[in-house]
Amino acid sequence: MRQLDIPDKEAFWGQARKLYKVYDEAIGTTVTGGYYRQNSVFNFLTVPKAGHFVPNWTNNYKVTLAFLKDMMFNNGQL
């Protein structure tokens, strides 16, 4: 990933990761869904314990759905 030619590559990878929070209706609060970095053209989300398949119906569905909704309906802002 670090080899991709994105604008301000050094600044992008040098920034601290931010928490990606997801609302969990079952417990009524937000939980940490992962960690992300973002600039004007690129988003990089890390989902812990996801393995190769993030949209796992048993443990990562809420994170995956929230991320896709943010990308589609929130102008890519996490």
C-alpha positions as CSV (number, residue, x, y, z in Angstrom):
1,M,0.0,0.0,0.0
2,R,2.8,2.4,0.8
3,Q,4.1,2.1,-2.8
4,L,0.9,3.6,-4.3
5,D,1.4,7.0,-5.9
6,I,-1.0,9.2,-4.0
7,P,-0.8,12.9,-3.4
8,D,1.2,13.9,-0.4
9,K,2.2,10.3,0.2
10,E,4.7,11.1,3.0
11,A,2.2,13.3,4.9
12,F,-0.5,10.6,4.4
13,W,1.5,7.8,5.9
14,G,3.1,10.0,8.5
15,Q,-0.2,11.1,10.1
16,A,-1.5,9.3,13.2
17,R,-4.2,6.7,12.7
18,K,-7.6,7.9,13.9
19,L,-10.3,5.8,15.6
20,Y,-13.2,4.6,13.3
21,K,-16.2,4.4,15.6
22,V,-19.4,2.5,14.8
23,Y,-22.7,2.7,16.6
24,D,-23.7,-0.6,18.1
25,E,-27.5,-0.7,18.5
26,A,-27.3,-3.9,20.6
27,I,-25.4,-2.1,23.4
28,G,-26.6,1.5,22.6
29,T,-23.1,3.1,22.3
30,T,-20.2,3.5,19.9
31,V,-17.5,0.9,19.6
32,T,-14.1,1.0,17.9
33,G,-14.5,-0.5,14.4
34,G,-11.0,0.1,13.2
35,Y,-8.4,2.7,12.5
36,Y,-8.0,5.0,9.5
37,R,-5.9,7.5,7.6
38,Q,-7.5,9.8,5.1
39,N,-6.6,12.6,2.6
40,S,-8.5,14.2,-0.2
41,V,-8.3,11.2,-2.6
42,F,-7.5,8.1,-0.5
43,N,-8.9,6.4,2.6
44,F,-7.2,3.5,4.3
45,L,-9.1,1.6,7.0
46,T,-7.7,-1.2,9.1
47,V,-10.2,-3.5,10.8
48,P,-8.7,-5.6,13.5
49,K,-9.2,-9.4,13.4
50,A,-10.8,-9.1,10.0
51,G,-8.4,-11.5,8.2
52,H,-8.9,-11.4,4.4
53,F,-12.6,-10.9,4.5
54,V,-13.8,-7.8,6.3
55,P,-17.5,-8.1,5.5
56,N,-17.8,-11.2,7.7
57,W,-21.4,-11.7,8.7
58,T,-20.5,-13.0,12.2
59,N,-18.1,-10.3,13.5
60,N,-17.4,-7.4,11.1
61,Y,-20.7,-6.8,9.3
62,K,-21.5,-3.6,11.2
63,V,-18.1,-2.1,10.5
64,T,-18.3,-2.9,6.9
65,L,-21.8,-1.6,6.4
66,A,-20.9,1.6,8.3
67,F,-17.8,2.2,6.2
68,L,-19.6,1.7,2.9
69,K,-22.4,4.0,4.0
70,D,-19.9,6.7,5.0
71,M,-18.1,6.4,1.7
72,M,-21.4,6.5,-0.3
73,F,-23.5,9.0,1.6
74,N,-21.0,11.1,3.6
75,N,-18.8,12.3,0.7
76,G,-16.1,9.8,1.8
77,Q,-15.6,11.4,5.2
78,L,-15.1,9.0,8.0
